[in-house]
Amino acid sequence: MTARILRILAAVAIVLLALAPAGLSNFGVGLMNDIGIGALVALGLVMLTGIGGVTSFGQAAFVGIAAYSTAWLTSVWHVSPWLGLLFALVLTAAAALSIGMLTLRLGSHFLPISTIAWGLSVPLLLSNMDALGRHTGITNIVPVNIGGWSLQSAGAMYYLIWLCVGLACLFCRNLLQSRQGRALRSLRGGGALLASVGADAYRLRLKLFVFAALLSALAGWLYAHNNRYVSPSPFDVRASIEFLLMAVMGGLGQLPGALIGAAIVILLKNSLQDVLPLLSARGGQLEVIVFSLLFLLLLHRARAGFCGFVLRKLGPRLKPAMPPHTEVAQPLAPRQQPQAGSKILSVQGAVKRFGGLVAVNQVSFDVRAGEIVGLIGPNGAGKSTMFNLVTGAASLSDGSVHFLGADVTHLSQRAVARLGMARTFQHVKLRPQMTLLDNVALGAHLRTGAGLVAAGLCLDRDEEARIFHEARAQLARIGLAEREHELAGSLPLGTQRMLEIARALVADPVLLVLDEPAAGLRHAEKQALGELLRQLRRQGVTILIVEHDMDFVMKLVDRLVVMNFGSKLMEGDPAAVRRDPQVQAAYLGGAV
C-alpha cells in the first residue's frame, strides 16, 4: 500500500467527518464531540507512552486543570474563552513542567506510581477549593464565540473540536518526521544512544511530557465550553485509566490509534451504560469491572492495539514514508578538522574503581589526527571500561582525559560528543522500527538546531533536506544507498554495525571511536568492515578502535595499545606487539 493510497483514505475520512453532523442526531453529535476530546488526550498519550516510553495515569488531572482554569476565568471574571484557552495552556504547562522535573528522573515502576499520586491529588484539590465550587463545580460557563457566532450548540462545537483534533494530528505527524521526532522515537533505545549523538534523554522526555499535557489542556478547554459545566469527578484517576485504555486499544505508537481507541472506548462505554443496568442494579460498578478486564485482555493478547493488528496484517504491503530526494540541498557545515599528526586525545593515568575492584589501573596513551589506534586485550582486560572513560559514559576515579586540548575528565558523554567524538556500541544500538535513513540521520542531531515547535509547524524543511542529503551520502559510503527505505531491524548483524558507523560519520566527528565492531561478524563481514575503515583513514578520519580480535586489528591499525587485567601491557606498532612475549602470554592465558 503506497503513501498515495493512505492519503486518499485520509481524505475520505476527513470528508466523512465534515458531513457527519448532517446525518447524526444531537445525541450522535454529542458522542462525536466526546470522541474528539478523548482523542486529543489519547494522542498525547500515544506520543508520551507509545513514543517516549513514559506511562502516565494522570492525564485527566491536566484536563481538569485546564477545564477549571477557563471555567473560573470566564465565569468569575467574564473574559473571552480565547483568553481562557491561553490561561489554561499556560497554567497546565507550568504544572506539567513542575511535575515532570520532579518525577521524570524516577525509573522503573516508580514513575507510573508517581503519576497516580498527582492524578489523585489534583481532583482532590479541585473539590476542596471554595473559589471553584468545591464538589459542586462551576456552572453556566460561557460558550465560545467566533466573530460574533456563538458555538453554543453541540453541532457548532463539533467543527471546532475536530478542527483541533486534525491540527493536533498534523502537528504530531510533522514532529515525528523531524530532527526532534527522530530523537523522540529513539528514547526507547536508552540514554546512552541519545547521548552519543548529542541529545539529552531527560530534556526530551520533559518536552514530551509538557506537550502531552498541553494536548490534555486543549481537551479540557473544549470539554468546559462544550458541556458548560465542570466538576471534579470527571478528572479522577479512573478517567486517566480510560484515556490510557484509548491509546492502548487504538495502538500505542500509531497516531491514528488515538482516534480509533477513543471511538472504541467511548462507544463501548455508552453501550455498557445502556445494557448493564438491565443486568444488575449496580451497573456502574460492573462497568468498572468490564473495563478492567478489557484492559487486562488487551495487555495479554493485543498490546499493539487495533493499528498494530492492521500493520501486522498489511505490513508486507506497506512502505514507510520517505523524504523526497533533494539534489539541490546544501551540505551541513563541516567541522574544522585538526592538522594531520596533531594530538587530539590524551589519556593520562586513567583509573577506574568499582568498590574494591580496579577495572582500569594507571593507563595512559595518545591518539593523533589521521591515524587508527587499536586498544586490544583478552576478555576482561578492561577495554570496554577504558572506552567508556574516554567517551564520558563513565567517570574516572583518578587521572585525566583531554580531547582537542580541553579537559573532558568530568564532562558527560553528551558534552564529549558535542566536542566531536562519535562512537558505536559493542551491542548495536539502532532503532529497529526506524528506516536506515532515519537511523543514520539521527547522527546529525548535534549539527542542527530546529526545535519542537518549528518541526511541528514544518518550519524546518530546509534543515531536514540538508540532514537527509548528508545521511544519504553516508549510506552510499557504506554501500547501502539503495536500501534506505528498509527497517534497520531487518538487517543482519554485520550490516547493522556498518549502519552504526554511518550514523557516527554523519556527526562529522574529529575522532571516531568503535567498540568491538568486529564482534560476532563472519569472515566476509570482517573483511568488508576492515576495507571501510581503511577507506575512512584514507579520507582523513581518525579512529580509535577497541577490539579483542587481534588478527582483525593487526592488518588495520597504525599503532596498538595492549591492556591486560586493567593495566597497560605495552604500546607499539602491530609487528612489535605481535612479537612481544608478554602479549603472546596474555592471549594464550599465561600472563601473571
Salt bridges, closest charged atoms under 4 A:
ASP130 OD1 - ARG134 NH1 3.22
ASP200 OD2 - ARG203 NE 3.73
GLU242 OE1 - LYS269 NZ 3.14
ASP366 OD2 - LYS343 NZ 3.58
GLU371 OE2 - ARG559 NH2 2.51
ASP438 OD2 - ARG185 NH2 3.27
ASP460 OD1 - ARG461 NH2 2.70
GLU464 OE1 - ARG182 NH1 2.98
GLU470 OE2 - ARG447 NH1 3.63
GLU484 OE2 - HIS325 NE2 3.87
GLU484 OE1 - ARG472 NE 3.07
GLU486 OE2 - ARG483 NE 3.04
GLU500 OE2 - ARG503 NH2 3.48
GLU516 OE1 - HIS548 ND1 3.31
GLU525 OE2 - ARG522 NH2 3.28
GLU531 OE1 - ARG534 NH1 3.95
GLU531 OE2 - ARG538 NH2 3.26
GLU547 OE2 - HIS548 ND1 3.62
ASP549 OD2 - LYS526 NZ 2.52
ASP558 OD1 - ARG537 NH1 3.10
GLU571 OE2 - ARG559 NH1 2.45
GLU571 OE1 - LYS568 NZ 2.57
